[in-house]
Amino acid sequence: MHELGITENIVAIATDHANGARVCRITLEIGQLTAVMADSIRFCFDVCARGTPLEGATLEIIEPPGLGQCRVCGHTLELDQPFGICDCGSMQIDIIQGEELTIKELETEALCA
């Protein structure tokens, strides 16, 4: 399960950016075309956050769907895997959404009221 290592990295990065403040909420964006399972990140988060400024923080995960754009006709199509076939028959698809794995927002105690 590589999600444990990813979650450890997320906690480390967020801890660095919190500058010693307690984190109330962290929002992640995990695209549906990544090989990362959001449920596994949720499962690992509390364990990885224990003893850090993120302990007790609310974890929110946004899961953008996969989208691609055909290089031949320009059509935008939904993707549930990192490849596809356009209605025009082309397999020349550029992924335009769904591969994200980012920390979108970090809310610290100073902002929580």
C-alpha positions as CSV (number, residue, x, y, z in Angstrom):
1,M,0.0,0.0,0.0
2,H,1.9,3.0,-1.2
3,E,-0.8,5.3,0.2
4,L,0.8,5.0,3.6
5,G,4.1,6.6,2.3
6,I,2.1,9.2,0.4
7,T,0.1,10.1,3.5
8,E,3.4,10.4,5.5
9,N,4.7,12.8,2.9
10,I,1.5,14.9,3.0
11,V,1.7,15.1,6.8
12,A,5.4,16.1,6.6
13,I,4.7,18.8,4.0
14,A,1.7,20.2,5.8
15,T,3.6,20.2,9.1
16,D,6.4,22.2,7.5
17,H,4.0,24.8,6.1
18,A,2.0,25.1,9.4
19,N,5.1,26.7,11.0
20,G,4.3,25.2,14.4
21,A,0.6,26.1,14.4
22,R,-2.0,23.4,15.0
23,V,-3.8,22.4,11.7
24,C,-7.6,22.4,11.9
25,R,-8.4,21.3,8.4
26,I,-6.5,20.0,5.4
27,T,-7.9,19.7,1.9
28,L,-6.4,17.4,-0.7
29,E,-7.1,17.0,-4.3
30,I,-6.6,13.5,-5.6
31,G,-7.6,13.0,-9.2
32,Q,-9.4,9.9,-10.2
33,L,-6.8,8.9,-12.7
34,T,-4.0,8.7,-10.1
35,A,-3.1,5.3,-8.7
36,V,-3.9,6.7,-5.3
37,M,-6.9,5.5,-3.4
38,A,-8.6,8.3,-1.5
39,D,-10.1,5.9,1.0
40,S,-6.7,4.5,1.8
41,I,-5.4,8.0,2.4
42,R,-8.3,8.6,4.8
43,F,-7.6,5.3,6.6
44,C,-3.9,6.2,7.0
45,F,-4.3,9.9,7.9
46,D,-5.1,9.7,11.6
47,V,-2.2,7.3,12.2
48,C,0.3,9.4,10.3
49,A,-0.9,12.7,11.9
50,R,-0.6,11.4,15.5
51,G,1.9,13.5,17.4
52,T,2.0,16.2,14.7
53,P,0.3,19.6,14.3
54,L,-2.2,17.7,12.1
55,E,-3.5,15.4,14.9
56,G,-7.2,15.8,15.1
57,A,-7.4,17.8,11.9
58,T,-10.4,17.4,9.5
59,L,-9.3,15.8,6.3
60,E,-11.2,16.7,3.1
61,I,-10.5,15.1,-0.2
62,I,-11.7,16.4,-3.5
63,E,-11.6,13.8,-6.3
64,P,-11.7,15.5,-9.8
65,P,-12.9,13.2,-12.5
66,G,-10.6,12.2,-15.4
67,L,-11.0,14.4,-18.5
68,G,-9.2,14.2,-21.8
69,Q,-9.1,16.2,-24.9
70,C,-8.8,14.7,-28.4
71,R,-5.8,16.1,-30.4
72,V,-7.6,15.4,-33.7
73,C,-11.1,16.9,-33.2
74,G,-10.7,18.8,-29.9
75,H,-13.6,17.0,-28.2
76,T,-13.4,16.8,-24.4
77,L,-14.3,13.3,-23.0
78,E,-14.6,11.7,-19.6
79,L,-11.9,9.2,-18.7
80,D,-12.0,6.5,-16.1
81,Q,-8.5,5.3,-17.0
82,P,-5.4,7.2,-18.2
83,F,-6.2,6.5,-21.9
84,G,-9.3,6.4,-24.1
85,I,-10.8,6.6,-27.5
86,C,-12.6,9.6,-28.8
87,D,-15.9,9.4,-30.6
88,C,-14.0,10.3,-33.8
89,G,-11.9,7.1,-33.4
90,S,-8.7,8.8,-32.3
91,M,-6.7,7.5,-29.4
92,Q,-4.6,10.7,-29.3
93,I,-6.0,11.9,-26.1
94,D,-4.3,14.5,-23.8
95,I,-5.2,14.2,-20.2
96,I,-6.4,17.6,-18.9
97,Q,-7.8,16.6,-15.5
98,G,-7.6,13.7,-13.1
99,E,-3.9,13.3,-12.4
100,E,-3.8,15.8,-9.5
101,L,-2.3,15.0,-6.2
102,T,-2.0,18.3,-4.3
103,I,-2.6,19.9,-0.9
104,K,-5.2,22.5,-1.9
105,E,-5.7,24.1,1.5
106,L,-4.3,24.1,5.0
107,E,-6.3,25.8,7.7
108,T,-4.4,26.5,10.9
109,E,-5.6,27.2,14.4
110,A,-5.1,30.9,14.0
111,L,-7.9,30.9,11.3
112,C,-10.3,28.6,13.2
113,A,-12.8,30.3,15.4
